[in-house]
Each structure stands twice: as C-alpha cells, then as structure tokens.
Amino acid sequence: MRHVALETWLTRTLGIEVPIFGAPMGGRAGGTLVGEVSKAGGLGLLGAARYATPEWVAKETAVARSIGGDAFGIGLMTWALDDDDALLDAALAENPRVVSLSFGDPAPYVERVHATGALVVSQVNTIDDLRVVEAAGVDFVIAQGGEAGGHTGRIGTLPLLQEILEATALPVLAAGGIATGRGLAAVLAAGAEGAMIGTALLASPETIGPEYARDKLIAAGSADTVYTSVFDQARSQPWPARWGGRALSNEFTSRWHGAGAPDAELATAYDPANPDLGVVYAGEAAGLVTSERPAGAVVRRIAADAERLLHRFAE
C-alpha cells in the first residue's frame, strides 16, 4: 500500500512503506516485535543491549526475518562496543539494512558497517552529539528528546528537533513522546524524515521482558515517569553518567531515586520479578498507551492517522 503523504527520504531510501522505526529497546525489542513492525510497513530495530550475546542476535534476527522479511535493523550501544565489539560483528553478519550506533562516538565502527552495505544512524541528544556523529560519517540521525523511555538526554523532543534540523544537512528522524498519528504528523511537518517509536509498542504482546510491564504501562499516566540512574546502579550497568533512563515510577524509585545510596544497597533492594521493585523503562507517552494492542496494529494506526492529518493540512 502506498502512503503518498508519508513518502520521505526514509521510505524511499530503505524501501519501506511508512516512515516509522521501532526503537531498539534493550530487553524488550526481540525478533517478534521487530518483525511485526517491519511487516506493518515500518522498520523494526532489534535491541542488542550490552548483555546480549552473538547467539541471541542470530536467533532473534532469524525470527524477525521470518515475520517481516529483510527489512530490519539492529541497535547497539556504542559505549559498550568500545570494550567488546563482538556484538557488532554478530549484527553485521545478519545483513541488516540499518545499524544504530548510539550513545557514544561511532567513528571506530562506521566504516565496518558501510562495508556491508548497511546505513548507520545515531541517536543524538544535543548539538554536541550531532557534531560527533557527523564527523564519524553516519548517514542520518535521530533527534531523541528527553521524553523518550529508557536511556536518553535532557532536552525536550521539539526544541531538540528544531535545533538539529537547523544545524545539519543530514536526514533527521525524531524520537521521544511520539505515540500517535498526531505526533508523527507533527514531526514530519516540522521537517523530520520519520519517527522512531518505543513506548507506543511496549504494551504489545510481541514484546519480551516481564509480563507485568504491560499492565504497569497501561495503568500509568504521562506524569508517572522518572529520569533516574538508580536502576543502572542496582543492576551494575555501567552507563556513562550523562545518560539517565526514563522509567515508570514505583516503590523502588520513590525510595532510592536521589537518595545517594551505595550500589550494593540498591542491588539488594532491587527485584526484577516484583512490579514495585523492578524496572519498566517507558517514556512520557505512557498516558497514550491505554490497552494491549498488536505492534502491527499500532504502526498501521499511527501511519493512517498521520496521513489523514497531513492530507487535511494540505487542503
């Protein structure tokens, strides 16, 4: 199906139907979710977090390909590759169309990705981030605002998107707080080539991770998140200090966020099996997720509503 109002550099370059990426959410975006986003016309990205293995990447990529074909990408945390780049080798072996190298300087890895024919994208949270990834030779960027779930920066999506669009000739996508057709239409009208969605997909049955996460998200409002590093400390995840993570508030964050407790004490208090003491990374679009809906239906609805709105504005 051709979505004329949604044709952008992104859809033309990647041969996809709608300018929507499924975020490479570590611990949540496995092969089934990736495949369903791609099957619906977008491009799903596998979340190859620091703790993933090359075997996991191969297995989940096979699942994604069996559902959505060869239109998929893989997301990696650049700072983690600096210690061990085995996940990059595993990702490139699967011939993704896009490799996301975010949260760090991708310069040591861009040429290796380009040698396979894949495009490189980096999420950026500041103008300084933009300058780093431009110098590294990435093909396009994602302006990820602080409304986003999981690890992100502190500048809001709309101010950041405007700033990035004014500052670069690279194609730009937007991420953070986009969960409906209105959000997609807004960033396209602003000049973005597409959007990356994450929180909008978190209540979908295709996500991996704790079962309680879906119910917690559906019950949450958009004010029920906190930007914190306590979950990284509790789980011994060595994220650089500049990136906190946006998560749903719960008893753990109420007790420990800002308390200055030592990591060992946080690790003892943390319980991933307990909804009140485990982490559910989600963004400020939480209030827009009110039911469990298949990922493909989410993508198709966002695209259809955005197209309708953009047609209306063009009249």
N, C-alpha and C positions, 0 to 999 in steps of 0.2 A: 504494500500500500504506500502510495506516495503522499507525503505531507508537505505540500508546496510551501506553506507559511513557515515551516520548520526547517527548511533546507539552509544549511550553513556550511562554512568551511569544514566543520567537523563531520557532518554527514557525508559530504562529497569526498573528503579525503579518506575516510575509513569505510565508506560503502555501507553505512548504517542508515536506518530509516528515520530515527528521531535523535535529536542532539542531547541525549541523556546518558551519563555514565553512572553505573552502580559503584559506589565507593568501595575501595579495597579494605574493608573493615576487618582488622585482625581479630581472629576468634569468632567472627560472625559470617563473613563472606566466603563461604566454601563453594565448591563446584556447582552445586544445585542452584544456589542463588545466582551465581554468575551466569549460568546457562539460561535461566529463566529471564533475566534482564536482557540478555542478547537475543533470545528468541522473540521477545516483545518488540524488538527493533532498536534497542539501545546497545550499549556495550558494557558488559559486566566485567569488573576487575576483581581478581582473586586477591584476598588479603593474606599475603605471605609475611606474617609477623616474624619478629626476631626468633621466637621459639618454634617456628615451623621447621620442617625437615624437607630435604630434597624429595624424599619419597612421598611426603604429603602433597607437595606441589604437583608431582607427576600424577598421582591418583586423583586429586581434585580437578586438575586440568582435563583429564580424560572424561570425568563426569560432566564438566562444563561443555566440552566439545560434543558429547553425545546428545546434549539437550539443545544447545544453541549454535552449534557449528563452530567455524573457525574464527568468528568474531568475538574475541575476548582479550582482556588484558590482565596483567599481573602487577600488583602494587608491592613495593619494597620500601623499607625504612633505610634511607641512605646511611645514617649514622651507624646502624648496625652492620652494614656491609664493610665498613672501614676495619672492623675486627675480623670478619669472616665473610667472604663473598661467595660462598658455596650456593647460597640461595639464588644469587644472580645467575650463576651457571645453570642451575636447575630450571629457572624461569626461561632463559633463552633457549634451552633445549626443547621447550614446548612450542616455540614459534608463535608467541603472542603478537597481536597487531600493535599493542601499546605496552610499554613498561613505564610504570610510575616510579620515579626515584625522588622521594620527598623527605624533608626533614634532614637537611644536610647538603653538602656540596656534591653534586652528581658528577663533577668533572672527571674523576678517575674511571667512570663507568659508561659514559655516553657513547664513546666510540665502539665499545663492545656491543652495545645494543644496536647501534646503527649498522654494524657489520652483518647483523642477522636480518636486516630489512624492517625492523620494528621502529616505531616512533617513540620518542622519550617525552614524557610530560612530568612536570614537577609542580606540586602544590606550593604556593608561596603565601606567607602571612604578613610580609612587609615589603616595602620597596627595596630594602637591602637584600632580602631573599631573592627578589626578582633579578637584581644585578648579578648575583652569584650564579643563578641558573642560566641567565642569558649568556654569560661568559663561558659557561660549560658547554653550550651548544644544544640546549634542549629545543624540541620542535614546537612546543606550546606549553602554556602554563595554566594552572587553576588557582584563581584568587580565592583562598579559603578563609572565610571570615570566622570570627570567634564564636558565632552562634552554632558552629558545627559540633557534632558529637565526637567523642574521642579526642585525640591529641590535636591541638590547634593553637592558633595565636590569640591575640587580644583585640585586634581591630575588627569592627563590625563588617559584615559582608558588603553592604552597599558603599560605605566610604572606601573600603579597600578596593572593590571592583572598579570604582571610578578612578581611583589613583593609578591602579595598574593599567587600565585601558589608556589613560593619558600618557603613560610612561613607556610603553613598549609597542613595537610593531609585530610582536608575536601574537598568534591567535590566543585568546583568553577564554577560559571557562570560569564559571562561578560555582562556589560551594559554600554551604553554611546557611541553614534556615530555609532551604528550598524543598518544599514537600507537596506542592500543588501546582496545577497549571498556571495559577496566578504568579507564583514565584518564577517558574520557567519563562513565562511571557515577559515578566519584568526584566530579567537579566538579559534576555535576547533583545528586548527593546533598548536596553542600555548599551548594547554593542558586544555582549558576550557571544561566543560561538556555540554555547551549550551550557549545561549544568551537570554537576555531579550530586547525586542524592545518596544519603545514607540512612538517616533516622527514618525517613519515609518507608524504608524497606525492613526496618528492624522487627516489626510485628508480623512479618510474612512467615508462613510456615516453612519456607525454604532456608531460613537462617539456621546456622549452627550455634551452639552455646547453650547456656542454661535455659530450661523450659520457662522458668519464672520470669525471664527477661521480657517476654512478650506481654504478659499480664501487667507487669510493672510499667511498661511503656504506655500501654493503652490507658491505664489509670492516671498517668501523670499529666500535668499541665505544663505549659511552656515556661512557667516560672519555677518548675520543680527540678532544676539542674544546678550543678555547682562546678566551678572550674577549679580543679584541685590536682595535687600530685600525690595525695596520700595513698591512692591505690597502687601507684608505681612503687612507692616506698614499701608498702606491705607485701608486694609480690616480687620485690628485688628486680624490678625492671629499670635498667639504668638509662632512662630517657634524659637527654640534655635538659638542664634546668629551665631553659627558656620556654619549653613546651609543657604546659599542663594538659590535663584531659578533662573534657566536659562530660559529666556523668549525672545520672539521676541521683538526687539527694536521698539519703536513707539514714538509718541509725548510725552507721559507720561514719558517714561524713559529718553528721551532727556532733558526734563525739570527738572526732580526730582531726577534721579539717581545721587548720590554723592552730592546733594545739602544740605543735612543736615536739611531738613525741618521737622517741628514737625508733628506727626502722624495726628493731626486734620486737618492740611492744606492739607496733602496728601489725606486724606479721602474725603475732599471737592472737590478736583480736579479729583479724580478717578471716572470713569463712566463705569461700566461693559458692558453697551449696546453700547458703542462707540468704534469702532475698534482702534481709535487713543489714547483712554484714558483707555481702559480695558486691561486685561492681557491675553496673549496667551503663556502659558508655552510650550516651544519647545526647542529641542537640536540642536547641531551643524550639525546634519544630515539633517537639514531643506532643504539644497540645493539638496538633493537626492529625495525629495518628490515633484514631478512635476505635479501630476494630482490626482484627486479624484478616488481612487480605493477601491473596497470592501476589508475588512480586511482579509477575507479568501484567496482572490487572492494574497494579499501582502505576507501572510505567505507561501503560496504554492510556489510563485515565489522565495522567499528568499531560501527556502529549496531546490528547484530544482537546482537553480544556484549554491548553496554551494556544493551540491552533485556532480554536474558536475565538478566543480573546484577541489574538493578533489580527484575525480577519475583521473583527469588529472595529479595531482601532484604525484599520486601513480604509474603512468605508468613508 
